Amino acid sequence: MKSWGVAVALVAAGTLLAGCDQVDSAVNQTNSAVDKVSTCTEALGLADLNPLVDGDKLKARAQDKERRLRELAADVKEEDVKNALLGMADSYVQVQKEHLEDAGVIARWTKRNLEKLDGLRKACT
């Protein structure tokens, strides 16, 4: 009888440990989803850039947005979201190099950035 008691205890312990693994997996998936949502929310909030401000101020804001987008990309696990964030960051690097006095330059950058933003939205859904 004692050997049956030990066997039952071992089976119960094994079942409990398997259940813990499933719970851990579910918690990790939930944490990953929360991280993705918070990353996407912050990144989408960074997507604005007002071309009507002083050129130096515009470049400084673009530099800050580029830095923050790269930080977010470093923290996110999903490759499609990471790539979308890095694409947007590259777009902000590009605007820092442009001659912002030209309305055509701003219009082309805005069009490209909207495409990048659309890619981020798709990756985030």
C-alpha positions, -999 to +999 in steps of 0.1 A: +000+000+000+028+024+008+042+021-027+008+031-041+008+061-019+042+072-031+032+066-068+000+086-064+020+114-047+045+115-076+018+115-102+001+144-084+033+163-081+040+157-118+005+169-127+009+200-106+043+208-122+028+204-157+000+227-147+026+253-134+043+252-168+010+259-186+003+288-162+038+302-167+033+299-205+000+317-203+015+344-181+044+349-205+020+352-235-001+377-217+030+397-207+042+397-243+008+409-255+008+437-229+043+447-239+033+448-276+002+469-268+021+494-247+050+496-272+026+502-301+006+527-282+037+547-273+051+544-309+019+556-325+019+585-301+054+595-313+043+595-350+035+632-352+059+659-364+048+695-370+066+709-400+055+744-392+079+749-363+115+762-365+138+739-385+162+734-356+134+725-333+119+702-358+152+683-362+157+681-324+122+666-321+129+642-349+161+631-332+143+625-300+116+605-317+141+584-336+160+576-303+128+566-285+116+544-314+149+526-314+146+521-276+112+506-281+124+484-309+152+470-287+126+461-260+099+444-282+101+407-290+080+405-321+101+409-352+074+425-374+068+452-347+105+457-342+111+461-380+082+486-382+096+506-353+131+507-369+116+517-402+099+547-385+131+555-367+150+556-400+123+579-413+131+604-385+168+602-393+160+610-429+140+641-420+169+654-399+190+654-431+164+671-454+162+708-464+130+714-445+124+748-461+111+731-492+074+722-490+079+694-515+105+678-492+081+679-463+053+665-484+074+636-497+087+628-462+051+630-448+039+605-475+068+581-467+062+585-430+025+577-434+034+545-452+057+536-423+030+544-398+006+522-417+031+494-415+034+499-378-004+499-374-006+466-393+022+450-372+005+461-340-028+445-348 
